[in-house]
Amino acid sequence: MFFLFNNFLFSQKSPTIITAVDSTKIKIGEQINYKILVEADSTAQIVFPEGQTFSPLEMVEEYPVDTLKNQDKFNLIKKYALTQFDSGHYTIPKQRVLVNNIPHFTDSLLVEVASVQVDTTKQKMYDIKPLVEVEKQSTGKWVKYALWSLLALLLIGFILYWFVFRKKPLTEEEKIALLPPYDRALLELKNLDESKYLIQSEYKEYYSELTNIVRSYIEDDVHISALESTTDELINKLEMLKDAGSLKIDNETIKQFQRVLKTADLVKFAKSKPDSTIIESDRKAVEQIVVKTKEAIPEPTEEELLANEQYLAELEQKKQRKKIIIAAIAGVFLLLATTAGFIGYYGFKHVKDTVIGHPTKELLEGEWIYSEYGYPSISIETPKVLKRIQIPYPEEAKQMIQSNQAFAYGSMVDNFYILVSSLTFNKGVENPDLKSIIENTIASMEKGGAKNVVVKEEKFTTSSEKEGLKAYGSMDVENKLLNKTVKSEYVILNFAQNGGFEQVIITYKQGDRYAEDIVNRIINSIDFKTQS
C-alpha cells in the first residue's frame, strides 16, 4: 500500500497542507483512504468544514481528526473513506481547510476505477427468459385512486350527515328542557306526583324536588336568582319586584310560597316529617304559585320581543357557523388522512407527480406507438411518434453511405430524447466497426453540449436474438438556453446487419425512474425484419 502526496507551500508562516491517497487505482466498490495533513503553529485554529463533497466519488465514512505534536508545531490529520461504483477516470476535487478563518485549498487528485473482469468460461450461462405479457399498470392505478377517492368522499359525507346535519332523536330530558319554563314546571310537577318519594317516605327528596321546580321556574321566567337564594332572600326579591311593579303578584301568593319554603327547610334540615295533608296542600300550593306567577308577569314590550328575535337569529347563525366549521375541519382532516394513505401506499413522489404532473410519467402512462423506421427497417415501440430529421454526416462518411434515414423525438436538453437512425452502405464498403461508431457518437454528443461523459460498453442481444453493441453511462448536458448543466444518463445501441447499420440513442435526466421504465420498455421492443 502506498500514498501519493501533493504539497502546498504558501509562505514561511503559512501552514503546510498535504493530501494523500493509499491508491490511485481501485476496482468498482473498493475504498480509497483519503487523508489531509495540516502542519501549523500550535496557536493556529484549524477547521475541517463539515459537508465536504468528493463528487463524483462517494464518501463512505468520515473519521475524527488525529492530532500529533511536532516540537513547536501541531500535525492534524483528517481521514475520509471514498468509493465509486462505476468504472472510469475520476478527479477528487479540491478540499477546503480553514486556518485562522482563512480558507486554503488542497490539490485535486486523479483516481482510476476499473471494472471487475468476469471469466465467462467459468460463468454458468442461462437461457434468456422469454417475454411475458403484462397488463397495462396505469389504468389499474387510476382505478385504485378513483376507488380510494370515492370511499373518502363517502366517508366524509357520512360523517357530516351523522354529526352535523342529522336531526338526532331527543331524550326525554332534552324534550323537557326545550319546553317553555311554565310548561316545563307543570310537567315536572306531574312527574313528581308519579314518583316513589312519598311511598318510600323520602320526604327530604320530595320537598327538594318540589321547591327546585318552582325555584327554577321563577329563575327562568321572572329572571331572578332563585336556586342559590335562601328562603328569606328569595321572598325579599319577590316583594321588591312587586313593589316596583315589575311583578303583579298578590301578597297572599307570596305568603303561601314562604310557608311552603319554610316547611321544606324544616324537612330538609331538621328532618321533620309532615302529615300527608300538609304535603298534599303544599303540592297544590306550588302549582298555584307557578300559575299565579305566570299571570303576574307583564307582557313583553315590542322592543323586548324584537331584541329576543334578534338574539334567536344570532344564536341560529352561530349554530350554522359552528356546523360549517365542523364540516370544514372534518373535510380537511379526511383529506389529509386520505393523502397520507396515498403517500404511505404509493410514496410521496408518485402522489406528487400524479397530482401536479410529471412529463416522463405522462409519457410512460400515455398511448404508445409500435412502428417501423428507416431502411433496413427497425421496429420499435415509443411513447410518441418519431419525426424524420436530417443528420449532417461528414463528407468522408457521405461517400460511403448509399442511403440514410433518421427519426427523433425531443432533444438532449429535454426530459427525454430518442433518436433512431438507419443507413445502407455503397457496394464494397465493409461492415462498420461498432466500437469506432460509439466513439464518433460520443464525440458528436460532446459537440452538442455533453461533458464529463462516462462510457461503459457491453454486448447486447434483442429478444429476437439480434446481436449488437451497447454503450451507456452518465454525462453532464449543458443547456445554453437556460445557462445551466443537467446531469443525464444515456444509452446507445448499435446494430450492423443486412448490409446496413441501425442505431438507437436515448438520453434522459439522471434519477428519473419513469424515464428508466420508458428506456427498458423501448429496448425490450426493438426488433428487425429480414430485408429481401
C-alpha positions as CSV (number, residue, x, y, z in Angstrom):
1,M,0.0,0.0,0.0
2,F,1.4,3.4,-0.9
3,F,0.3,7.1,-0.7
4,L,0.5,9.8,-3.3
5,F,1.4,13.2,-1.8
6,N,0.8,16.8,-3.1
7,N,2.4,19.6,-1.1
8,F,1.2,23.2,-0.8
9,L,3.8,25.7,0.4
10,F,2.3,29.2,1.0
11,S,4.9,31.1,2.9
12,Q,7.2,30.7,5.9
13,K,4.4,31.4,8.3
14,S,1.7,29.7,6.3
15,P,0.7,26.2,7.2
16,T,1.7,23.2,5.2
17,I,-1.2,21.1,3.7
18,I,-0.6,17.7,2.3
19,T,-3.2,15.3,0.7
20,A,-2.6,11.6,0.4
21,V,-4.5,8.6,-1.0
22,D,-3.4,5.0,-0.4
23,S,-4.0,4.1,-4.1
24,T,-4.8,5.8,-7.4
25,K,-6.2,2.6,-8.9
26,I,-9.1,0.6,-7.5
27,K,-11.8,-1.8,-8.6
28,I,-15.5,-0.9,-8.6
29,G,-16.8,-0.8,-5.0
30,E,-13.3,-0.7,-3.3
31,Q,-12.5,2.1,-0.9
32,I,-9.8,4.8,-1.1
33,N,-8.4,6.2,2.2
34,Y,-8.0,9.9,1.5
35,K,-6.1,12.0,4.1
36,I,-5.5,15.7,4.6
37,L,-2.5,16.6,6.8
38,V,-2.1,20.1,8.1
39,E,1.1,21.3,9.8
40,A,0.8,24.6,11.6
41,D,1.8,26.6,14.7
42,S,0.4,25.4,18.0
43,T,-1.6,28.7,18.3
44,A,-3.3,28.3,14.9
45,Q,-7.0,27.5,14.7
46,I,-7.7,24.7,12.1
47,V,-11.1,23.7,11.0
48,F,-12.1,21.0,8.5
49,P,-15.6,22.2,7.3
50,E,-18.4,19.7,7.5
51,G,-20.3,18.6,4.4
52,Q,-17.2,18.3,2.2
53,T,-18.1,17.0,-1.2
54,F,-15.9,14.5,-3.1
55,S,-18.2,14.1,-6.1
56,P,-18.0,12.2,-8.4
57,L,-16.7,9.9,-5.7
58,E,-18.9,9.0,-2.7
59,M,-17.9,9.4,0.9
60,V,-18.4,6.2,2.9
61,E,-17.1,7.3,6.2
62,E,-15.5,10.4,7.9
63,Y,-13.0,9.8,10.7
64,P,-12.2,12.0,13.7
65,V,-9.2,14.4,13.5
66,D,-5.9,12.9,14.8
67,T,-3.5,15.5,16.4
68,L,0.3,15.0,16.8
69,K,2.7,17.4,18.4
70,N,5.9,18.1,16.4
71,Q,8.2,20.4,18.5
72,D,6.5,23.8,18.4
73,K,4.0,22.8,15.7
74,F,1.0,20.6,15.5
75,N,0.1,18.0,12.8
76,L,-3.6,17.5,12.3
77,I,-4.7,14.5,10.1
78,K,-8.3,14.2,8.7
79,K,-9.2,10.9,7.1
80,Y,-12.1,10.0,4.7
81,A,-13.1,6.7,3.1
82,L,-14.2,7.1,-0.5
83,T,-15.6,4.8,-3.2
84,Q,-17.2,4.7,-6.7
85,F,-19.4,2.1,-8.3
86,D,-18.9,3.0,-11.9
87,S,-15.7,2.4,-13.8
88,G,-13.8,5.3,-15.3
89,H,-11.3,8.1,-14.5
90,Y,-12.4,10.4,-11.7
91,T,-10.9,13.5,-10.1
92,I,-11.1,14.1,-6.4
93,P,-11.9,17.8,-6.2
94,K,-10.1,20.4,-4.2
95,Q,-10.9,20.4,-0.5
96,R,-11.2,23.5,1.8
97,V,-9.4,23.8,5.1
98,L,-9.8,26.9,7.3
99,V,-6.6,28.1,9.1
100,N,-7.3,31.0,11.4
101,N,-10.5,31.6,9.4
102,I,-8.5,31.9,6.2
103,P,-9.5,29.3,3.5
104,H,-6.8,27.1,2.0
105,F,-7.4,24.5,-0.8
106,T,-5.8,21.2,-1.5
107,D,-4.8,20.0,-4.9
108,S,-7.1,17.7,-6.9
109,L,-6.1,14.0,-7.4
110,L,-6.9,11.7,-10.3
111,V,-8.2,8.2,-9.5
112,E,-8.9,5.3,-11.9
113,V,-11.8,2.9,-11.1
114,A,-11.5,-0.4,-13.1
115,S,-14.4,-2.7,-13.8
116,V,-14.3,-6.3,-12.5
117,Q,-13.3,-8.8,-15.2
118,V,-15.6,-11.8,-15.4
119,D,-14.3,-15.1,-16.8
120,T,-17.2,-16.2,-19.0
121,T,-15.7,-19.7,-19.5
122,K,-16.3,-20.4,-15.8
123,Q,-19.5,-18.4,-15.5
124,K,-22.6,-20.6,-15.6
125,M,-24.8,-19.4,-18.5
126,Y,-28.6,-19.4,-18.6
127,D,-31.1,-19.1,-21.5
128,I,-32.7,-15.7,-21.9
129,K,-36.1,-15.7,-20.4
130,P,-39.0,-15.2,-22.9
131,L,-41.0,-12.0,-22.9
132,V,-44.1,-12.1,-20.6
133,E,-47.1,-10.0,-21.5
134,V,-48.3,-7.9,-18.6
135,E,-51.3,-5.8,-18.2
136,K,-51.0,-2.0,-18.5
137,Q,-50.5,-0.7,-15.0
138,S,-51.6,2.9,-15.4
139,T,-55.3,2.1,-15.7
140,G,-55.2,-0.1,-12.6
141,K,-53.5,2.7,-10.6
142,W,-56.1,5.2,-11.7
143,V,-58.9,2.8,-10.7
144,K,-57.3,2.4,-7.3
145,Y,-57.1,6.2,-7.0
146,A,-60.8,6.6,-8.0
147,L,-61.9,3.9,-5.6
148,W,-60.0,5.5,-2.7
149,S,-61.3,8.9,-3.6
150,L,-64.9,7.6,-3.7
151,L,-64.5,5.9,-0.4
152,A,-63.1,9.1,1.1
153,L,-65.9,11.2,-0.2
154,L,-68.5,8.7,1.1
155,L,-66.8,8.7,4.5
156,I,-66.8,12.5,4.6
157,G,-70.4,12.6,3.6
158,F,-71.4,10.1,6.2
159,I,-69.5,11.9,9.0
160,L,-71.0,15.2,8.0
161,Y,-74.5,13.8,7.9
162,W,-74.2,11.9,11.2
163,F,-72.5,14.5,13.3
164,V,-73.7,17.8,11.7
165,F,-76.8,17.6,9.6
166,R,-78.7,14.7,11.0
167,K,-81.5,15.6,13.4
168,K,-80.8,13.4,16.4
169,P,-83.7,11.9,18.4
170,L,-84.1,13.8,21.6
171,T,-84.1,12.1,25.0
172,E,-86.9,12.8,27.5
173,E,-84.7,15.1,29.5
174,E,-83.9,17.1,26.3
175,K,-87.5,17.3,25.3
176,I,-88.5,18.6,28.7
177,A,-85.5,21.1,28.7
178,L,-86.8,22.5,25.3
179,L,-90.3,23.3,26.7
180,P,-91.1,26.9,27.8
181,P,-90.4,27.4,31.6
182,Y,-94.2,27.4,32.5
183,D,-95.0,24.2,30.6
184,R,-91.8,22.5,31.9
185,A,-92.7,23.3,35.5
186,L,-96.2,21.9,35.2
187,L,-94.9,18.7,33.5
188,E,-92.2,18.3,36.2
189,L,-94.9,18.6,38.9
190,K,-96.9,15.9,37.2
191,N,-93.9,13.6,37.0
192,L,-93.2,14.3,40.7
193,D,-96.7,13.0,41.5
194,E,-95.8,9.8,39.8
195,S,-92.5,9.4,41.7
196,K,-91.9,7.0,44.6
197,Y,-90.6,9.5,47.1
198,L,-93.7,9.6,49.3
199,I,-94.3,5.8,49.0
200,Q,-90.7,5.2,50.3
201,S,-91.1,8.0,52.9
202,E,-88.3,10.0,51.2
203,Y,-89.7,13.4,52.4
204,K,-86.4,15.3,52.1
205,E,-86.0,14.2,48.4
206,Y,-89.7,15.0,47.7
207,Y,-89.5,18.6,49.1
208,S,-86.1,19.3,47.5
209,E,-87.6,18.3,44.1
210,L,-90.8,20.3,44.8
211,T,-89.0,23.5,45.7
212,N,-86.5,23.2,42.9
213,I,-89.3,23.0,40.4
214,V,-90.8,26.3,41.5
215,R,-87.4,28.0,42.1
216,S,-86.2,27.0,38.5
217,Y,-89.4,28.4,37.0
218,I,-89.1,31.7,38.9
219,E,-85.4,32.0,37.8
220,D,-86.2,31.3,34.1
221,D,-89.4,33.3,33.8
222,V,-89.0,36.1,36.4
223,H,-85.2,36.3,35.7
224,I,-84.0,36.5,39.3
225,S,-81.5,34.3,41.1
226,A,-83.8,31.8,42.9
227,L,-81.9,28.4,43.1
228,E,-79.0,29.8,45.1
229,S,-81.0,32.1,47.3
230,T,-82.2,31.3,50.8
231,T,-85.9,31.4,51.7
232,D,-85.8,34.9,53.1
233,E,-83.6,36.2,50.2
234,L,-86.0,34.8,47.6
235,I,-89.1,36.2,49.3
236,N,-87.4,39.7,49.7
237,K,-86.6,39.7,45.9
238,L,-90.3,38.9,45.0
239,E,-91.6,41.6,47.3
240,M,-89.2,44.1,45.8
241,L,-90.4,43.2,42.3
242,K,-94.0,43.5,43.5
243,D,-93.3,47.0,45.0
244,A,-91.5,48.1,41.8
245,G,-94.4,47.0,39.7
246,S,-92.3,44.5,37.7
247,L,-94.3,41.6,39.0
248,K,-98.0,41.9,39.6
249,I,-98.4,39.2,42.3
250,D,-100.6,39.4,45.4
251,N,-99.3,39.3,49.0
252,E,-101.3,36.0,49.7
253,T,-99.4,34.2,47.0
254,I,-96.0,35.4,48.4
255,K,-97.0,34.4,51.9
256,Q,-98.2,31.0,50.7
257,F,-94.9,30.5,48.9
258,Q,-92.9,31.5,52.0
259,R,-94.8,28.9,54.1
260,V,-94.0,26.1,51.6
261,L,-90.3,27.1,51.5
262,K,-90.1,27.1,55.4
263,T,-91.8,23.7,55.5
264,A,-89.3,22.4,53.0
265,D,-86.4,23.8,55.1
266,L,-87.7,22.0,58.2
267,V,-88.0,18.7,56.3
268,K,-84.5,19.1,54.7
269,F,-82.5,20.4,57.6
270,A,-84.5,19.5,60.8
271,K,-85.6,16.1,59.4
272,S,-89.3,17.0,60.1
273,K,-92.0,14.6,58.9
274,P,-95.1,16.5,57.8
275,D,-98.5,14.9,57.7
276,S,-99.9,13.8,54.3
277,T,-102.5,16.6,54.4
278,I,-99.7,19.2,54.6
279,I,-97.8,17.5,51.8
280,E,-100.8,17.5,49.6
281,S,-101.6,21.1,50.5
282,D,-98.0,22.2,49.7
283,R,-98.1,20.3,46.4
284,K,-101.3,22.2,45.3
285,A,-99.9,25.5,46.7
286,V,-96.7,25.2,44.5
287,E,-98.8,24.6,41.4
288,Q,-101.0,27.7,42.2
289,I,-97.8,29.8,42.9
290,V,-96.5,28.8,39.4
291,V,-99.8,29.7,37.7
292,K,-100.2,33.0,39.6
293,T,-96.6,34.0,39.0
294,K,-97.1,33.3,35.3
295,E,-100.2,35.5,35.3
296,A,-98.3,38.2,37.3
297,I,-95.5,38.6,34.7
298,P,-96.2,41.6,32.4
299,E,-96.5,41.1,28.7
300,P,-93.2,41.8,26.9
301,T,-92.9,45.1,25.1
302,E,-92.3,45.4,21.4
303,E,-88.7,46.3,22.0
304,E,-88.2,43.2,24.1
305,L,-89.8,41.0,21.5
306,L,-87.6,42.4,18.8
307,A,-84.5,42.0,20.9
308,N,-85.4,38.4,21.6
309,E,-86.0,37.7,17.9
310,Q,-82.6,39.3,17.1
311,Y,-81.0,37.2,19.8
312,L,-82.6,34.0,18.4
313,A,-81.4,34.9,14.9
314,E,-77.9,35.5,16.1
315,L,-78.0,32.2,18.0
316,E,-79.1,30.4,14.9
317,Q,-76.3,32.0,12.8
318,K,-73.8,30.9,15.4
319,K,-75.1,27.3,15.2
320,Q,-74.8,27.4,11.4
321,R,-71.3,28.8,11.6
322,K,-70.4,26.1,14.0
323,K,-71.7,23.4,11.7
324,I,-69.7,24.9,8.8
325,I,-66.5,24.9,10.9
326,I,-67.1,21.4,12.0
327,A,-67.7,20.3,8.4
328,A,-64.6,22.1,7.1
329,I,-62.4,20.6,9.9
330,A,-63.8,17.1,9.1
331,G,-63.2,17.6,5.4
332,V,-59.6,18.9,5.9
333,F,-58.9,16.0,8.3
334,L,-60.2,13.4,6.0
335,L,-58.4,15.0,3.0
336,L,-55.1,14.9,5.0
337,A,-55.8,11.3,6.1
338,T,-56.6,10.2,2.5
339,T,-53.4,12.0,1.2
340,A,-51.3,10.4,3.9
341,G,-52.8,7.0,3.0
342,F,-51.9,7.5,-0.7
343,I,-48.4,8.7,0.3
344,G,-47.9,5.7,2.6
345,Y,-49.0,3.2,-0.1
346,Y,-47.6,4.8,-3.3
347,G,-44.9,7.1,-1.9
348,F,-44.7,10.9,-1.8
349,K,-43.0,11.4,-5.2
350,H,-45.5,9.2,-7.0
351,V,-48.5,11.0,-5.5
352,K,-46.9,14.5,-6.1
353,D,-46.2,13.5,-9.7
354,T,-49.7,12.2,-10.2
355,V,-51.4,15.3,-8.8
356,I,-49.1,18.0,-10.1
357,G,-48.0,16.1,-13.2
358,H,-44.6,14.8,-14.5
359,P,-43.6,14.9,-18.1
360,T,-42.0,11.5,-18.3
361,K,-44.7,9.9,-16.2
362,E,-47.2,11.1,-18.7
363,L,-45.1,9.6,-21.5
364,L,-44.9,6.3,-19.7
365,E,-48.6,6.1,-19.0
366,G,-49.8,7.5,-22.3
367,E,-50.7,5.6,-25.5
368,W,-47.6,4.1,-27.1
369,I,-46.9,3.6,-30.8
370,Y,-45.2,0.5,-32.3
371,S,-43.8,1.2,-35.8
372,E,-41.0,0.6,-38.3
373,Y,-38.4,3.2,-39.2
374,G,-35.8,3.5,-42.0
375,Y,-34.3,1.0,-44.3
376,P,-33.2,-1.5,-43.3
377,S,-36.2,-1.1,-41.0
378,I,-36.0,-1.2,-37.3
379,S,-39.2,-2.0,-35.4
380,I,-39.6,-0.2,-32.1
381,E,-42.2,0.9,-29.6
382,T,-42.1,4.5,-28.4
383,P,-44.4,6.8,-26.3
384,K,-44.5,9.3,-29.2
385,V,-44.3,9.1,-33.0
386,L,-40.8,9.8,-34.1
387,K,-40.4,12.6,-36.7
388,R,-38.0,12.5,-39.6
389,I,-34.8,14.6,-39.3
390,Q,-31.6,15.2,-41.2
391,I,-28.2,14.2,-39.7
392,P,-25.2,16.2,-41.2
393,Y,-22.7,13.4,-41.8
394,P,-19.0,14.4,-42.7
395,E,-18.0,14.4,-46.3
396,E,-15.9,11.2,-46.0
397,A,-18.8,9.4,-44.5
398,K,-21.2,10.6,-47.2
399,Q,-19.0,8.9,-49.8
400,M,-19.6,5.5,-48.2
401,I,-23.3,5.9,-47.4
402,Q,-25.9,5.0,-50.0
403,S,-29.0,6.0,-48.1
404,N,-29.8,7.2,-44.6
405,Q,-32.9,8.0,-42.6
406,A,-33.2,9.4,-39.1
407,F,-36.2,9.9,-36.8
408,A,-36.3,11.6,-33.4
409,Y,-38.4,12.9,-30.5
410,G,-37.1,15.8,-28.3
411,S,-33.5,16.8,-27.8
412,M,-30.6,16.1,-25.4
413,V,-31.6,19.0,-23.1
414,D,-35.2,17.8,-22.8
415,N,-36.5,15.4,-20.1
416,F,-36.4,12.6,-22.6
417,Y,-34.8,12.2,-26.1
418,I,-34.7,9.3,-28.6
419,L,-33.1,9.1,-32.0
420,V,-33.5,6.1,-34.4
421,S,-31.3,6.1,-37.5
422,S,-30.8,3.5,-40.2
423,L,-28.4,3.6,-43.2
424,T,-27.0,1.4,-46.0
425,F,-23.5,1.5,-47.5
426,N,-22.3,1.5,-51.0
427,K,-21.1,-1.8,-52.5
428,G,-17.6,-2.7,-51.5
429,V,-17.8,-0.9,-48.1
430,E,-17.1,-3.3,-45.2
431,N,-19.4,-3.6,-42.2
432,P,-18.7,-0.7,-39.8
433,D,-16.7,-1.1,-36.6
434,L,-19.3,-0.6,-33.9
435,K,-16.7,0.5,-31.3
436,S,-15.5,3.2,-33.6
437,I,-19.0,4.3,-34.3
438,I,-19.6,4.6,-30.5
439,E,-16.5,6.8,-30.2
440,N,-17.8,9.0,-33.0
441,T,-21.3,9.2,-31.5
442,I,-19.8,10.2,-28.1
443,A,-17.8,12.9,-29.9
444,S,-20.9,14.1,-31.7
445,M,-22.8,14.3,-28.4
446,E,-19.9,16.3,-26.8
447,K,-20.2,18.8,-29.7
448,G,-24.0,19.0,-28.9
449,G,-23.2,20.1,-25.3
450,A,-22.3,16.8,-23.4
451,K,-19.5,16.9,-20.9
452,N,-17.9,14.5,-18.4
453,V,-19.1,11.5,-20.4
454,V,-18.6,8.2,-18.6
455,V,-18.7,5.3,-21.1
456,K,-19.4,1.6,-20.4
457,E,-19.8,-1.0,-23.1
458,E,-21.3,-4.4,-23.3
459,K,-22.7,-6.8,-25.8
460,F,-26.4,-6.6,-26.4
461,T,-28.9,-9.1,-27.7
462,T,-32.5,-8.3,-28.7
463,S,-35.5,-10.5,-27.8
464,S,-35.3,-11.9,-31.4
465,E,-31.6,-12.8,-30.8
466,K,-30.1,-10.0,-33.0
467,E,-26.7,-9.1,-31.6
468,G,-25.3,-5.6,-31.2
469,L,-23.1,-3.4,-29.1
470,K,-24.5,-1.3,-26.2
471,A,-22.8,1.8,-24.7
472,Y,-24.3,3.5,-21.7
473,G,-23.3,5.8,-18.8
474,S,-23.7,9.3,-17.4
475,M,-22.9,12.8,-18.6
476,D,-23.5,16.4,-18.0
477,V,-25.5,18.2,-20.6
478,E,-25.2,22.0,-21.0
479,N,-28.4,23.8,-21.7
480,K,-27.2,27.0,-23.3
481,L,-30.7,28.5,-23.4
482,L,-31.2,28.3,-19.6
483,N,-27.5,28.6,-18.9
484,K,-27.4,25.5,-16.7
485,T,-26.0,22.0,-16.7
486,V,-28.2,18.9,-16.2
487,K,-26.9,15.5,-15.1
488,S,-28.2,12.9,-17.5
489,E,-28.0,9.2,-18.5
490,Y,-27.7,7.8,-22.0
491,V,-28.0,4.5,-23.8
492,I,-26.6,3.9,-27.3
493,L,-27.5,0.7,-29.2
494,N,-25.6,-0.2,-32.4
495,F,-26.5,-3.0,-34.9
496,A,-24.8,-4.0,-38.2
497,Q,-26.8,-6.4,-40.3
498,N,-28.1,-7.0,-43.8
499,G,-25.6,-4.6,-45.4
500,G,-26.8,-1.8,-43.2
501,F,-26.4,-0.1,-39.9
502,E,-29.0,0.8,-37.3
503,Q,-28.6,2.9,-34.2
504,V,-30.8,3.9,-31.2
505,I,-29.8,6.8,-28.9
506,I,-31.7,7.6,-25.7
507,T,-30.9,10.3,-23.2
508,Y,-32.8,11.3,-20.0
509,K,-32.3,13.1,-16.7
510,Q,-30.4,11.2,-14.0
511,G,-32.6,9.8,-11.3
512,D,-35.8,9.8,-13.3
513,R,-37.4,6.4,-12.6
514,Y,-40.2,7.0,-15.1
515,A,-37.7,7.6,-17.8
516,E,-35.8,4.4,-16.8
517,D,-39.1,2.4,-17.2
518,I,-39.5,4.0,-20.6
519,V,-36.0,3.1,-21.7
520,N,-36.5,-0.6,-20.6
521,R,-39.8,-0.8,-22.5
522,I,-38.2,0.7,-25.6
523,I,-35.2,-1.6,-25.5
524,N,-37.3,-4.7,-25.0
525,S,-39.4,-3.8,-28.0
526,I,-36.6,-3.5,-30.6
527,D,-36.8,-6.0,-33.5
528,F,-35.6,-6.3,-37.1
529,K,-37.2,-7.8,-40.1
530,T,-35.2,-9.6,-42.8
531,Q,-34.8,-7.4,-45.9
532,S,-35.5,-9.1,-49.2
